[in-house]
Amino acid sequence: MSRLTHIGPQGEAHMVDVSEKSATRRVAIAQGAVVMAPETLRLAIAGDAKKGDVFGVARVAGIMAAKKTHELIPLCHPLALSKVGVEITPDDSLPGLRVAAEASLVGKTGVEMEALTAVAVACLTIYDMLKAADRGMRIEGVELVEKRGGKSGEWRRGKNDDG
């Protein structure tokens, strides 16, 4: 494992200086899921949730969250994101909704935290939209799937896991 870049010589937290890094295209993909009762999944798919369009509201919430990651996670750089996409897919085998997010930009630092934040907030929004029907839902498997770009290059879960 490489050393932690946000920790100084005396163990103090600090924001990493990226001024000397080269701007490259950077992409990150994350995923997660909201597991729920089959009846709750049917409610979401039918568009009958009391609060409205679960898919649309959660998608927008995820995109907005990615854009505000630096306000939520200490020491994250504010980034001019080129793209944030959030996809929500029903999965009867869970049962529940799978959430995937992709964030990208051309810049000096990666977008892993933005993709992860998009997934987490989209999942939380799904919970909020459906909690009147099912308080027993659970959010699981929020994880980075892939990152590309920058000095460290490409990383894919399952191919070159580092922890």
C-alpha positions as CSV (number, residue, x, y, z in Angstrom):
1,M,0.0,0.0,0.0
2,S,1.3,3.5,-0.8
3,R,1.6,6.2,1.8
4,L,-1.4,8.4,2.6
5,T,-1.1,11.7,0.6
6,H,-3.3,13.7,3.0
7,I,-1.2,13.1,6.0
8,G,1.8,15.3,6.8
9,P,5.1,14.2,8.5
10,Q,3.7,14.8,12.0
11,G,0.4,13.0,11.2
12,E,-1.6,16.2,10.5
13,A,-4.3,16.2,7.8
14,H,-3.8,18.6,4.9
15,M,-5.0,19.1,1.4
16,V,-2.8,17.7,-1.3
17,D,-1.0,20.2,-3.5
18,V,-1.8,19.2,-7.1
19,S,-0.3,22.3,-8.8
20,E,2.6,20.4,-10.3
21,K,0.5,17.5,-11.6
22,S,-0.4,17.2,-15.3
23,A,-4.0,17.7,-16.3
24,T,-5.3,14.4,-17.8
25,R,-8.7,12.9,-18.6
26,R,-9.9,11.2,-15.4
27,V,-12.9,8.9,-15.1
28,A,-14.4,7.0,-12.1
29,I,-17.3,4.6,-11.9
30,A,-18.9,3.6,-8.6
31,Q,-21.9,1.4,-7.7
32,G,-24.2,0.6,-4.9
33,A,-27.7,-0.8,-4.2
34,V,-30.8,-0.2,-2.2
35,V,-32.4,-3.5,-1.1
36,M,-36.1,-3.4,-0.4
37,A,-39.3,-5.5,-0.2
38,P,-40.6,-6.7,-3.5
39,E,-43.7,-4.6,-3.0
40,T,-41.6,-1.5,-2.5
41,L,-39.7,-2.2,-5.7
42,R,-43.0,-2.6,-7.6
43,L,-44.2,0.7,-6.2
44,A,-41.0,2.5,-7.4
45,I,-41.1,0.9,-10.9
46,A,-44.8,1.8,-11.2
47,G,-44.1,5.4,-10.3
48,D,-46.6,5.3,-7.4
49,A,-44.4,6.5,-4.6
50,K,-46.1,9.2,-2.5
51,K,-43.1,11.6,-3.0
52,G,-43.1,11.2,-6.8
53,D,-40.6,10.0,-9.4
54,V,-38.0,8.0,-7.4
55,F,-35.7,7.4,-10.4
56,G,-35.7,11.0,-11.5
57,V,-35.3,12.6,-8.1
58,A,-32.5,10.2,-7.1
59,R,-30.7,10.7,-10.4
60,V,-30.7,14.5,-10.0
61,A,-29.7,14.2,-6.3
62,G,-26.7,12.0,-7.2
63,I,-25.6,14.5,-9.9
64,M,-25.9,17.4,-7.5
65,A,-24.0,15.6,-4.8
66,A,-21.1,14.8,-7.1
67,K,-20.8,18.5,-7.9
68,K,-20.7,19.4,-4.2
69,T,-18.4,16.6,-3.0
70,H,-15.7,19.2,-2.0
71,E,-18.3,20.8,0.4
72,L,-19.1,17.4,2.0
73,I,-15.8,15.6,2.2
74,P,-12.9,17.4,4.0
75,L,-9.8,17.9,1.9
76,C,-11.4,17.2,-1.5
77,H,-10.6,19.7,-4.2
78,P,-13.4,21.6,-5.9
79,L,-13.6,20.2,-9.4
80,A,-15.0,21.4,-12.7
81,L,-16.6,18.1,-13.7
82,S,-17.2,17.5,-17.4
83,K,-19.8,14.7,-16.8
84,V,-21.7,13.1,-14.1
85,G,-24.1,10.3,-15.1
86,V,-26.3,8.3,-12.7
87,E,-28.1,5.2,-13.7
88,I,-30.7,3.4,-11.6
89,T,-31.8,-0.1,-12.6
90,P,-34.4,-2.3,-11.0
91,D,-33.1,-5.7,-10.0
92,D,-35.6,-8.4,-8.9
93,S,-32.9,-10.6,-7.6
94,L,-32.0,-8.2,-4.8
95,P,-34.9,-7.2,-4.8
96,G,-34.1,-3.5,-5.1
97,L,-32.5,-0.8,-7.2
98,R,-28.9,-0.8,-8.4
99,V,-27.2,2.6,-8.7
100,A,-24.2,3.3,-10.9
101,A,-22.5,6.7,-11.3
102,E,-19.7,7.9,-13.7
103,A,-17.8,11.1,-13.1
104,S,-15.2,12.5,-15.5
105,L,-13.1,15.6,-16.2
106,V,-9.8,16.8,-17.6
107,G,-7.9,17.9,-14.5
108,K,-5.1,17.4,-12.0
109,T,-6.9,15.1,-9.5
110,G,-9.2,12.1,-9.7
111,V,-13.0,11.9,-9.5
112,E,-13.4,8.8,-7.4
113,M,-14.9,10.7,-4.5
114,E,-17.4,12.4,-6.8
115,A,-18.6,9.1,-8.3
116,L,-18.9,7.5,-4.8
117,T,-20.7,10.5,-3.4
118,A,-23.1,10.4,-6.3
119,V,-24.0,6.8,-5.6
120,A,-24.3,7.3,-1.9
121,V,-26.6,10.3,-2.1
122,A,-28.7,8.7,-4.9
123,C,-29.1,5.6,-2.6
124,L,-30.0,7.8,0.3
125,T,-32.6,9.7,-1.8
126,I,-34.2,6.4,-2.9
127,Y,-34.5,5.5,0.7
128,D,-36.1,8.9,1.5
129,M,-38.5,8.6,-1.4
130,L,-39.7,5.1,-0.4
131,K,-39.4,5.1,3.4
132,A,-43.1,5.6,3.9
133,A,-43.6,2.2,2.3
134,D,-40.6,0.4,3.7
135,R,-38.4,1.6,6.6
136,G,-36.5,-1.7,6.5
137,M,-34.7,-1.0,3.2
138,R,-30.9,-1.1,3.4
139,I,-28.1,0.5,1.4
140,E,-25.2,-1.8,0.5
141,G,-22.2,-2.3,-1.7
142,V,-21.2,1.3,-2.3
143,E,-17.8,0.9,-3.9
144,L,-15.5,2.1,-6.6
145,V,-15.6,-0.1,-9.6
146,E,-13.1,1.6,-11.9
147,K,-10.9,4.6,-12.3
148,R,-8.8,5.8,-15.3
149,G,-6.3,8.5,-15.8
150,G,-3.7,10.3,-13.8
151,K,-0.3,9.1,-12.8
152,S,-1.6,5.8,-11.3
153,G,-3.4,4.9,-14.5
154,E,-6.2,2.4,-14.6
155,W,-7.7,0.4,-11.7
156,R,-10.6,-2.1,-11.9
157,R,-12.2,-3.9,-9.0
158,G,-11.5,-7.6,-9.3
159,K,-8.6,-7.0,-11.7
160,N,-6.1,-5.2,-9.5
161,D,-7.8,-4.8,-6.1
162,D,-5.6,-3.1,-3.6
163,G,-7.7,-3.6,-0.5
